[in-house]
Amino acid sequence: MNDRDVETLKRNDNCLVRITTCDGEVMIARVRFVSESNQDLIYDLVSTTKESQYEKLDEQPAYLIRFNDIESVEPVGLSGSQVESEGKVQ
């Protein structure tokens, strides 16, 4: 992850982003909090290519990922209401 990715996360607070991790997972996440001092991101998971890594719960918790585990970040063009009406983003 580079400085441009950090800026993308900060500009997309409470918005959807596509995150590719260093282990190859691709997820759509809603940005909740970006901490440059702790070098991590708190996010709500919308969809992922590795669903088996996540416990199925009625209410999904927020997750934390460290910057050094993120390979790249890009904004997603869907708003939250579009995701809710269309179901999970793939």
N, C-alpha and C positions, 0 to 999 in steps of 0.2 A: 504494500500500500504506500502511496506517495502523498505529498502535500496536497495535490489536486484532489485526491480521493477524500482527504480529511475535509477540505473545503466543500466538496459535494455533499458529504454527510451533514455538515453544519448548515448549508443552504436548504437542505431538505428535511428540516426538523418537522416531525409529525407527518411526513410524506413517505411514499414508497420508493425504495431503491432496490436494485438488483446487486447482490453481493456474491462475489465468487471468492471462495476460501482457498487457502493454500493446499488443502487436501482434495480439492475438486468439487466440493459441494457448491451448488448454485441455489441461492435463496432469494425470495422476495420478502422484504422486511419493512416494517414501519419504524422509522427512526424515532426513538424516544429521548435519548440523551447521549451527547457526544462529550467525552471527557479527554481533552488533550493532555491534562496533567497526569491522568491515570492511563492514558493511551488505550482507551476502550470505548465501546459502544453498547448502549442498552437498546434493545429493539423488541418489537412484537413480530413473531414469525407468521407470515401469511402463507407461504408455500416453500417447499424445499425439494431437492432431488434426493435427499437422504432422510426420508420420513421415519425410517426405522430407528434413527438415533434419538427421536423425541418421544416422550411419553404422551399418550393420548389422555387428555383431561377435558372435562366439560368446559372449564375456563382456561384458556391458554395463558401461561405466565409470561412475563418479560424475560428475555435472555440477555446475556452479556457475552461479548466477543472482544478479544484483544486485537488491537490494530495489527500486530505482527502475524495474526492468523488470517488476515484479509489480503487477498491478492489484488482485487479490484472492486470498484464501486461505480455504478451508473444509475442515474435517475430513471424511474419508470413513469410513463406517461399517464397512468390511470389514477384517478382520484379514489379516495376511500369509498365513496358511495358507489362508484362503478365496480369496485372489487366486491362489495357486499351484494350488489344486484346480479353480478355475473358468477359469483362463487369464487373458488380459489383460482388464483392466477397461476398458470403453468409456465 
